[in-house]
Amino acid sequence: MSEQLSFCRICAAACGIVVTVDDGQVVKVRGDVDHPVSRGYTCEKGRALPQWHHSPKRLNSPRLRGATVGWDEVLDDLGGIIADVSDSAGADSIALYLATGLAYDSAGQVACGMWMGSVGSTSFYTAATVDNAPVLVAAEAVAGHPMLNPVWEPQHSRLLILIATNPVVSHGYGTTLADPVRRLRENQAAGGRVWTIDPRRTESAALSDEHLQVRPGSDVILLAALVRELFADERCRDALSQTCNDADIKLLATAVLPFTLDAAEIATGCEREAIVRLIDDVRSNFGHVAMFCGTGTTMATDGILVEWLRWVLLVMTNSLDVVGGMRFNQGIVNQLAPIRLGAPVLAGPPSRPDLARVAGQVPVAAMVDEIEAGRLKVLVITGGNPLSAFPEPDRFRQAAGLLDALVVVDVADSELCDLATHVLPATGQLERADLTLAEQVAFRSGMQYTPSVVEPEADRRPVWWILGSLAARTDRPMFGGAPLDALSDEGILSGLLGHGPLEASAVIAAGSRGVDVDPHYGWVRDRMLADGRWRIAPDAFVERLSQHKGPEAGLVLVPRRESAWSNSVRFAGKGDEPVVALHPDDASRLEIATGDWVAVTSTHGSLVATAGLDETMRPGVVSVTHGHPGSLTGTLTSSHEGVDPLTAMPRASGLPVRIDKLGM
């Protein structure tokens, strides 16, 4: 029996872990008490890694049209199809979808981009346009780069505002947060205050100093009212004049004039005194404000406005790119640089000219349209499941049959594998080496490395090897044409580090506890912003704000996360039964009891789940876990109606629904 240090790669928090191995079997995972960031913490998902690693659902061998085959056979067949399709329909008829399941496979993620370049295709999709596009679009509009992301520094911050996000469960959205409960409490013990703005009294709200239990969809009016009130503060006006253009300041001031405190009180359904206390807290913590949002707003109709107004509030309070506010990580492997003026902008999907690309990516809302139009013929899916994440899962299920090849690269079996022509089993996180490449959202300024903990079982292969083997069957190989058998995880990761400020040998030697890099402040304004000015009043956002309608009436649906699940994958706990949570008052009115089967119906479709009464919900709000394979919330959404033209995001939060009790 042995123990090995590593870090968890279920989410971007990258908590340090100690893995116990007995004769090749992973028998236990616990938190690494000496890890400088997670300090012994790991969540129930991380502790359940032994069960997940040895799960009977793990993929062990390649499949070709349902039959178990060897690697040469499946890759030869797929390589032939890709070559034929490329010749007959063009390279862009070959697409890759990179989802969250591959997001923390560092070599695999990089290999996806390399493989797309080898194929010559620009048909690149990611999960960003499932739940995160407003973050990228707002960052590019205000700061000039979609990957610029403000990070919370609890040792400096004196006011943290959480909007529709629950870091106690999700471990942060915008700032990765290992050991979230202790981090929040430590910040409060040092004099910080925490506000949560959420229609549910979440686990994070329960730890907060104040909780505004707002109506879903009222966030825009609340934040615009805050901006309006802050214009009366001389320090906030000075902060704007020093960092923004005068024309933008005037445009912004005019845009928020209709959003009064009266409007915020009516829209949110919260007491005026509570809103005034929030404004006072923002004023009194000038220069020390932090704020991040979650899927409750990013997946809503005007999530882009919430993200924009978040940037505005941080600029107004002099809380961006300065000590005391929120910092930006420069990156070690993914070092950010200004986007070149005049750089070509890739066209959006031909079947959906109404949708633009987001950060160079084709929106997932257009994927089925592209298949049905015959423009997308080969689809490679890495670490995700469109059936549980996308709108209209039945439509995707039918469209999959139109593809020349549906390729699934993953670690576990699923319904998607049953639809696939080619199933390629990838190594799991304990079977590969990794770096922490989620640098722009990282709590830590630095880099961690882990070697593999155990050897790959069965016929599993690294994602970089799978894609490299496909490219090797063409005249455009990856890795400079080097023999794949001569490469390794460590060698590829060392190559990535070779372009950054840290020596690869030092990072690898430091292992999972990592190497720290001193954070820098002021570099975004100095290097990234045109004329050193934030663009706080983009025309499209100002126009959109003038058209904002506020919250919907009646019952509305909001998404949530569960601590045992990572999107569509259950790592811990028991029970895959989907649950719709609703307030007891709503349940009483609808004559629904805990455990009753109910139908949740929108204008687009319905799903069936069991009812769970939850006093933490605001009356009038119901919640279903997004991505839960048993509920398929995509049946309630549309890839055409309600899709945001600015972010290409389907609407999946604040959605009007009806609940009916079923006779089951």
C-alpha positions in Angstrom: 0.0 0.0 0.0 1.3 3.5 -1.0 0.2 7.1 -0.9 0.7 9.6 -3.7 0.1 13.3 -3.8 -2.1 14.6 -6.6 -4.8 17.2 -7.2 -8.5 16.7 -8.1 -9.6 17.5 -11.6 -13.3 17.2 -11.3 -13.5 21.0 -11.2 -11.2 24.0 -11.6 -10.6 24.3 -7.8 -7.8 21.7 -8.2 -7.8 20.7 -4.5 -4.8 18.8 -3.3 -5.4 15.2 -2.5 -3.6 12.2 -1.1 -4.5 9.0 -3.0 -4.0 5.6 -1.4 -3.2 2.8 -3.8 -3.1 -1.0 -3.0 -1.7 -3.2 -5.7 -3.0 -1.0 -8.5 -6.3 -0.4 -6.9 -7.3 3.1 -5.8 -8.7 2.6 -2.3 -9.0 6.0 -0.7 -8.8 9.7 -1.4 -8.4 12.4 1.3 -7.5 16.0 1.3 -3.9 17.1 1.4 -3.5 19.1 4.7 -0.3 20.6 3.5 -1.7 21.9 0.2 -1.3 25.7 0.4 -4.7 26.5 -1.1 -7.2 23.6 -0.2 -5.5 22.9 3.2 -6.9 19.4 3.6 -10.3 20.1 2.1 -11.9 18.0 -0.6 -15.6 17.6 -1.4 -17.6 14.5 -1.5 -17.0 14.1 -5.3 -13.2 14.2 -4.7 -13.4 11.7 -1.9 -15.5 9.4 -4.2 -12.8 9.2 -6.9 -11.9 5.6 -6.0 -15.5 4.4 -6.7 -15.5 6.5 -9.9 -12.2 5.2 -11.1 -13.2 1.6 -10.7 -16.8 2.2 -11.8 -18.4 -0.5 -14.0 -19.4 2.4 -16.3 -15.8 3.1 -17.3 -15.1 2.6 -21.0 -12.3 0.1 -21.5 -12.1 -0.7 -25.2 -12.8 1.1 -28.5 -16.1 0.4 -30.2 -17.0 0.6 -33.9 -20.7 0.8 -34.7 -21.4 -1.1 -31.4 -18.8 -3.8 -31.7 -15.6 -3.9 -29.6 -12.6 -3.6 -31.8 -8.9 -2.7 -31.6 -7.4 0.8 -31.8 -6.1 0.4 -35.3 -9.4 -0.8 -36.7 -11.4 2.0 -35.2 -8.9 4.7 -36.1 -8.4 3.5 -39.6 -12.1 3.5 -40.2 -12.6 7.0 -38.7 -9.6 8.3 -40.5 -11.0 7.2 -43.8 -14.4 8.8 -43.1 -12.7 12.1 -42.1 -10.6 12.1 -45.2 -13.6 11.4 -47.5 -15.7 14.0 -45.8 -13.0 16.7 -45.9 -12.5 16.1 -49.6 -16.2 16.1 -50.5 -17.7 18.6 -48.1 -14.7 20.6 -46.8 -12.9 20.7 -43.5 -15.5 22.7 -41.7 -17.9 19.8 -42.1 -15.8 18.2 -39.3 -16.5 19.5 -35.8 -15.3 19.1 -32.3 -17.2 19.8 -29.1 -15.0 20.3 -26.1 -17.0 19.9 -22.9 -16.4 20.2 -19.1 -15.4 16.6 -18.8 -12.2 17.3 -20.8 -11.7 20.9 -19.5 -9.2 19.8 -16.8 -7.3 17.3 -19.0 -4.5 19.7 -19.8 -2.7 17.8 -22.6 -6.0 16.6 -24.0 -7.5 20.1 -24.1 -4.5 21.4 -25.9 -4.5 18.5 -28.3 -8.1 19.3 -29.3 -7.0 22.6 -30.7 -4.0 21.0 -32.4 -6.2 18.4 -34.0 -8.6 21.1 -35.3 -5.7 22.8 -36.9 -4.5 19.5 -38.4 -7.9 18.9 -39.9 -8.1 22.5 -41.0 -11.6 23.0 -39.5 -13.0 26.1 -37.7 -16.1 24.2 -36.5 -15.1 24.3 -32.8 -17.8 24.1 -30.2 -17.4 24.2 -26.4 -19.6 24.2 -23.3 -19.1 27.9 -22.9 -22.2 28.6 -25.0 -24.2 26.3 -22.8 -23.7 28.3 -19.6 -20.9 30.8 -19.7 -21.0 32.9 -22.9 -22.2 36.2 -21.2 -19.0 36.2 -19.1 -16.8 36.0 -22.3 -18.9 38.5 -24.3 -19.0 41.1 -21.5 -15.2 40.7 -20.9 -14.4 41.2 -24.5 -16.7 44.3 -24.9 -15.5 46.0 -21.7 -11.9 44.9 -21.4 -11.0 43.9 -24.9 -10.4 40.1 -24.3 -12.9 37.4 -23.6 -10.6 35.6 -21.2 -9.9 38.5 -18.9 -11.6 37.5 -15.6 -11.5 39.3 -12.2 -10.5 37.0 -9.3 -11.6 37.4 -5.7 -8.8 38.0 -3.1 -10.3 37.4 0.3 -7.2 38.7 2.1 -7.9 42.2 0.6 -11.6 42.2 -0.2 -14.0 43.8 2.3 -17.2 43.2 0.4 -18.1 40.1 -1.6 -21.4 40.1 -3.6 -22.5 36.7 -4.9 -25.2 36.9 -7.6 -27.1 33.7 -8.5 -24.0 31.6 -7.6 -23.4 29.1 -4.8 -19.7 28.6 -4.3 -20.2 26.4 -1.3 -21.5 23.7 -3.7 -20.0 24.8 -7.1 -16.5 25.8 -5.7 -16.7 29.1 -7.5 -17.8 30.5 -10.8 -15.4 33.1 -12.0 -13.1 32.5 -9.0 -12.2 28.9 -8.1 -12.8 28.3 -4.4 -11.4 25.3 -2.7 -12.6 25.0 0.9 -15.3 27.6 0.3 -16.9 27.6 3.7 -13.7 28.3 5.5 -12.7 31.0 2.9 -15.9 32.8 3.4 -15.7 32.6 7.2 -12.1 33.7 7.3 -12.9 36.7 5.1 -15.8 37.7 7.5 -13.5 37.2 10.6 -11.1 39.7 9.1 -13.8 42.3 8.7 -15.3 41.4 5.3 -19.0 41.3 4.5 -20.7 38.9 2.2 -24.0 39.5 0.3 -25.8 36.8 -1.6 -28.4 37.8 -4.2 -30.4 34.7 -5.1 -34.0 33.5 -5.2 -33.0 30.5 -3.0 -31.5 30.6 0.4 -28.5 28.6 -0.8 -25.7 27.1 1.3 -23.7 30.2 0.5 -26.6 32.6 1.4 -26.9 30.8 4.7 -23.2 31.9 5.5 -23.7 35.4 4.2 -24.1 38.5 6.3 -27.1 39.6 4.1 -29.3 37.8 1.6 -31.6 39.5 -1.0 -34.0 36.8 -2.0 -34.9 38.4 -5.3 -37.3 37.4 -8.0 -35.5 35.6 -10.9 -34.9 38.1 -13.7 -34.8 41.2 -11.4 -31.0 41.3 -11.2 -30.6 43.7 -14.1 -32.9 46.3 -12.5 -31.2 45.9 -9.1 -27.7 46.3 -10.5 -28.7 49.3 -12.8 -30.3 51.0 -9.7 -27.0 50.5 -7.8 -25.0 52.1 -10.7 -27.5 55.0 -10.7 -27.1 55.6 -7.0 -23.3 55.4 -7.2 -23.3 58.2 -9.7 -24.1 60.4 -6.7 -20.8 59.5 -5.0 -17.9 61.7 -6.0 -15.3 59.0 -5.5 -17.2 56.8 -8.0 -17.5 59.6 -10.5 -13.8 60.2 -10.1 -13.0 56.5 -10.6 -14.9 56.6 -13.9 -13.3 59.8 -15.1 -9.8 58.4 -14.5 -10.4 55.1 -16.2 -13.1 55.6 -18.8 -14.0 57.9 -21.7 -16.2 60.9 -21.0 -18.7 59.9 -23.8 -19.1 56.5 -22.3 -19.7 57.9 -18.8 -22.4 60.2 -20.1 -24.0 57.4 -22.1 -24.0 55.1 -19.0 -25.5 57.8 -16.7 -28.3 58.4 -19.1 -28.9 54.6 -19.6 -29.5 53.9 -15.9 -31.7 56.9 -15.2 -35.0 54.9 -15.4 -33.7 52.4 -12.9 -34.7 54.0 -9.6 -34.8 52.5 -6.1 -38.5 52.3 -6.4 -38.1 50.2 -9.6 -35.6 47.9 -7.9 -37.9 47.4 -4.9 -40.8 46.5 -7.1 -38.9 44.2 -9.4 -36.9 42.3 -6.8 -39.8 42.0 -4.2 -37.2 42.9 -1.5 -37.5 45.6 1.1 -36.2 49.0 0.1 -34.2 49.2 3.4 -32.3 46.1 2.4 -31.4 47.5 -1.0 -30.3 50.7 0.6 -28.1 48.7 3.0 -26.4 47.0 0.0 -25.8 50.4 -1.6 -24.3 51.7 1.6 -22.0 48.7 1.9 -20.8 49.2 -1.6 -20.1 52.9 -0.9 -18.3 52.2 2.4 -16.1 49.6 0.9 -14.9 51.7 -2.1 -11.8 50.1 -3.5 -12.4 46.7 -1.8 -15.4 45.3 -3.7 -15.6 41.8 -5.3 -18.5 40.4 -7.2 -19.1 37.3 -9.3 -22.2 35.7 -10.8 -23.3 32.2 -11.7 -25.5 30.2 -14.0 -28.7 31.6 -12.4 -28.0 34.8 -14.3 -25.7 33.7 -17.2 -28.4 31.3 -18.4 -31.2 33.9 -18.1 -32.6 36.2 -20.8 -30.4 39.2 -20.0 -27.4 37.5 -18.4 -25.2 39.6 -20.6 -26.5 42.8 -18.9 -25.8 41.3 -15.4 -22.2 40.6 -16.4 -21.8 44.0 -18.0 -23.2 45.9 -14.9 -20.9 43.8 -12.7 -17.9 45.2 -14.6 -19.4 48.7 -14.4 -19.8 48.4 -10.6 -16.3 47.1 -10.1 -14.9 50.0 -12.3 -17.0 52.6 -10.4 -15.7 51.4 -7.0 -12.1 51.3 -8.2 -12.0 47.6 -7.5 -10.4 46.2 -10.7 -6.8 45.4 -11.3 -5.8 47.0 -8.0 -4.7 45.7 -4.6 -7.8 45.5 -2.4 -10.2 44.8 -5.3 -10.2 41.9 -7.8 -7.0 40.9 -9.6 -6.4 39.4 -13.0 -4.1 36.4 -13.5 -1.6 36.9 -16.3 -1.3 33.2 -16.9 1.8 31.0 -17.1 0.9 28.6 -20.0 -2.1 30.6 -21.2 -0.6 34.1 -21.1 -3.0 36.8 -22.3 -2.0 39.4 -24.8 -4.1 42.1 -26.5 -6.1 40.9 -29.5 -4.5 42.2 -32.6 -6.4 45.0 -34.3 -7.7 43.9 -37.6 -7.5 40.2 -36.7 -10.0 38.3 -39.0 -13.3 37.5 -37.4 -14.6 34.0 -38.2 -18.1 33.8 -39.7 -20.9 32.3 -37.7 -22.7 29.1 -38.7 -24.2 29.4 -42.2 -27.5 27.8 -41.1 -27.9 30.4 -38.3 -26.7 33.7 -39.6 -28.4 35.3 -36.6 -25.8 33.8 -34.2 -22.3 35.1 -34.0 -19.3 33.1 -32.7 -18.3 33.6 -29.1 -14.6 33.8 -28.4 -14.1 32.1 -31.8 -16.5 29.2 -31.0 -19.5 28.1 -32.9 -22.6 28.4 -30.6 -24.0 25.0 -29.5 -27.5 26.3 -30.3 -26.6 26.0 -34.0 -25.1 22.5 -33.9 -28.3 20.5 -34.8 -29.1 23.1 -37.5 -25.7 22.6 -39.0 -26.2 18.8 -39.0 -29.8 19.0 -40.5 -28.5 21.3 -43.2 -25.9 18.8 -44.2 -23.0 21.1 -43.3 -21.8 19.1 -40.3 -21.0 15.5 -41.1 -18.4 14.4 -38.6 -18.8 15.3 -34.9 -16.2 14.5 -32.3 -17.5 15.0 -28.7 -14.9 15.1 -25.9 -16.0 14.9 -22.3 -19.6 15.9 -22.6 -23.2 14.9 -23.4 -25.4 17.1 -25.6 -28.4 15.0 -24.6 -28.2 16.4 -21.1 -26.8 19.8 -21.8 -28.3 21.1 -25.0 -31.8 22.4 -25.8 -34.1 19.9 -27.5 -32.4 16.6 -26.7 -34.8 14.6 -28.9 -33.8 16.7 -31.9 -30.2 16.0 -31.3 -30.9 12.3 -30.9 -32.5 12.3 -34.3 -29.9 14.4 -36.0 -27.1 12.1 -34.8 -28.3 9.6 -37.2 -27.6 12.0 -40.1 -23.9 12.2 -39.4 -21.3 10.2 -41.2 -19.6 9.7 -37.9 -20.5 10.6 -34.3 -17.3 10.1 -32.3 -17.4 10.0 -28.5 -14.1 10.4 -26.6 -14.8 9.9 -22.9 -14.0 7.9 -19.8 -17.5 6.6 -19.1 -20.4 4.9 -20.9 -23.6 6.8 -21.5 -26.6 6.9 -23.8 -24.5 9.1 -26.1 -22.2 6.1 -26.6 -25.1 4.1 -27.8 -25.7 6.6 -30.6 -22.1 6.9 -31.5 -20.4 5.2 -34.5 -17.0 5.4 -32.8 -16.4 5.2 -29.1 -12.8 6.0 -28.0 -12.0 5.2 -24.3 -9.8 7.9 -22.6 -7.7 7.7 -19.5 -9.2 9.1 -16.4 -7.7 11.7 -14.2 -5.8 9.3 -11.9 -4.3 7.7 -15.0 -2.7 10.8 -16.5 -0.4 13.7 -15.7 -1.8 17.2 -15.6 -1.2 20.9 -15.1 -3.7 23.4 -13.7 -4.6 25.3 -16.9 -7.8 27.0 -15.7 -5.5 29.9 -15.0 -7.7 32.9 -15.6 -10.2 31.8 -12.9 -7.7 30.4 -10.5 -7.7 31.5 -6.8 -4.0 30.9 -6.8 -1.5 32.7 -9.0 0.8 29.9 -9.9 0.9 26.4 -11.3 0.4 22.8 -10.1 1.6 19.5 -11.6 0.6 16.0 -10.9 2.0 12.8 -12.4 -0.4 9.9 -13.0 -1.3 8.0 -9.9 -1.9 4.6 -11.5 -1.3 3.1 -14.9 -4.1 3.1 -17.4 -6.3 0.0 -17.2 -7.7 -2.0 -20.1 -7.3 -0.3 -23.5 -7.7 3.3 -22.4 -5.5 5.9 -24.0 -4.7 9.6 -23.4 -6.8 12.0 -25.4 -3.6 13.5 -26.9 -2.6 10.1 -28.2 -6.1 9.4 -29.6 -6.2 12.7 -31.6 -2.5 12.4 -32.5 -3.1 8.9 -33.9 -6.0 10.2 -36.0 -3.8 13.1 -37.3 -1.0 10.6 -38.0 -3.2 9.0 -40.6 -3.1 12.2 -42.7 -0.4 14.3 -44.2 -0.8 16.8 -41.4 0.4 15.0 -38.2 0.5 16.6 -34.8 3.5 17.1 -32.5 5.8 17.9 -35.4 5.4 14.4 -36.7 7.1 12.9 -33.7 6.3 9.2 -33.2 3.5 9.0 -30.6 5.1 6.1 -28.8 8.1 8.4 -28.0 5.8 11.0 -26.4 4.4 11.1 -22.8 2.1 13.2 -20.7 5.0 14.7 -18.9 6.9 15.5 -22.1 3.9 17.3 -23.6 3.2 19.3 -20.5 6.8 20.3 -20.2 6.6 21.6 -23.7 3.6 23.8 -22.7 5.6 25.2 -19.7 8.5 26.0 -22.0 6.7 29.1 -23.3 6.1 30.6 -19.8 8.0 32.3 -17.0 8.5 29.1 -14.9 11.0 26.3 -15.5 9.3 23.1 -16.4 11.6 21.2 -14.1 10.7 23.4 -11.1 6.9 23.0 -11.7 7.2 19.2 -12.1 9.4 18.9 -9.0 7.0 21.0 -6.9 4.2 18.6 -7.9 0.6 19.0 -6.8 1.4 21.6 -4.1 2.6 23.8 -6.9 4.7 26.9 -7.5 3.5 30.4 -6.6 3.9 33.4 -8.8 3.5 36.9 -7.3 0.3 38.5 -8.5 0.6 41.6 -10.6 -1.7 44.6 -10.5 -2.3 47.3 -13.1 -1.1 45.2 -16.0 -4.5 45.0 -17.6 -4.9 48.8 -17.8 -1.3 49.1 -18.9 -1.2 46.4 -21.5 -4.7 45.1 -22.4 -7.0 48.2 -22.6 -7.1 50.4 -25.6 -5.8 53.8 -24.4 -5.9 52.4 -20.8 -9.7 52.9 -20.7 -12.5 50.5 -19.8 -15.3 50.5 -22.4 -18.2 50.8 -19.9 -21.0 51.7 -22.4 -20.9 49.3 -25.4 -23.7 50.4 -27.8 -25.3 46.9 -27.9 -25.5 46.7 -24.1 -26.9 50.2 -23.7 -29.6 49.5 -26.3 -30.4 46.2 -24.7 -30.8 47.8 -21.3 -33.3 50.2 -22.7 -35.4 47.2 -23.8 -35.2 45.3 -20.6 -38.6 44.0 -19.4 -37.8 42.7 -15.9 -38.9 39.4 -14.3 -41.6 37.1 -15.6 -44.9 36.6 -13.7 -46.0 33.2 -12.4 -43.9 30.2 -11.7 -40.4 30.4 -13.1 -37.6 27.8 -13.4 -34.0 28.4 -12.2 -31.1 25.9 -12.4 -29.1 24.6 -9.5 -26.1 22.4 -8.8 -25.9 19.3 -6.5 -22.8 18.6 -4.4 -22.5 14.9 -5.6 -22.8 15.8 -9.3 -20.6 17.4 -11.9 -23.0 18.4 -14.6 -24.4 15.1 -15.9 -22.1 12.9 -14.0 -22.8 11.6 -10.4 -19.5 11.0 -8.6 -20.9 10.4 -5.1 -24.1 9.7 -3.2 -27.0 7.5 -4.3 -30.0 8.0 -6.5 -30.3 9.3 -10.0 -33.9 10.3 -9.7 -34.5 13.9 -10.8 -36.2 16.2 -8.3 -38.0 19.5 -8.8 -37.7 21.7 -5.8 -40.5 24.1 -4.9 -41.7 26.2 -1.9 -44.2 24.5 0.4 -46.7 27.4 -0.3 -46.6 26.6 -4.0 -46.9 22.9 -3.3 -49.9 23.5 -1.1 -51.6 25.6 -3.7 -51.0 22.9 -6.3 -51.9 20.1 -3.9 -48.5 18.5 -4.3 -46.7 16.6 -1.6 -43.1 15.5 -1.3 -42.4 12.5 -3.5 -45.3 13.1 -5.9 -44.6 12.8 -9.6 -45.1 16.0 -11.4 -44.8 17.3 -14.9 -42.8 20.6 -15.4 -44.0 22.2 -18.6 -42.8 25.2 -20.6 -43.9 26.5 -24.0 -41.2 24.2 -25.5 -41.8 20.9 -23.8 -42.0 19.1 -20.5 -40.1 16.8 -18.1 -41.2 14.5 -15.4 -39.7 14.5 -11.9 -40.5 14.0 -8.3 -41.5 16.9 -6.1 -39.3 18.0 -3.2 -40.6 20.7 -0.9 -37.9 23.2 -0.1 -38.4 26.2 2.3 -35.2 27.8 1.0 -36.9 28.5 -2.3 -38.6 31.8 -2.9 -42.3 31.3 -3.5 -43.0 31.3 -7.2 -39.7 29.7 -8.1 -39.0 26.1 -8.9 -35.6 24.5 -9.5 -34.3 21.5 -11.4 -30.6 20.5 -11.6 -29.4 21.6 -15.1 -27.7 18.7 -16.9 -29.2 16.0 -14.8 -29.6 13.1 -17.2 -32.8 12.0 -15.6 -34.6 15.3 -16.0 -33.2 16.6 -19.3 -34.0 20.2 -18.7 -33.2 20.8 -22.3 -36.7 19.6 -23.1 -37.9 22.9 -21.6 -35.7 25.1 -23.7 -35.3 26.0 -27.3 -32.4 26.5 -29.7 -34.3 29.1 -31.7 -36.8 30.9 -29.5 -35.3 33.1 -26.7 -31.7 32.6 -27.9 -29.7 35.7 -27.0 -28.4 37.3 -30.2 -25.5 38.8 -28.3 -24.3 35.6 -26.6 -26.0 32.9 -28.6 -27.1 31.4 -25.3 -30.4 29.5 -25.0 -32.6 30.7 -22.2 -32.6 28.2 -19.3 -33.1 30.4 -16.2 -36.1 32.5 -15.3 -38.1 30.4 -17.7 -41.9 30.5 -17.1 -43.2 27.0 -16.4 -46.3 25.1 -15.2 -46.3 22.2 -12.7 -49.0 19.5 -12.8 -49.3 16.6 -10.4 -49.3 13.3 -12.2 -51.3 10.2 -11.2 -48.3 7.9 -10.6 
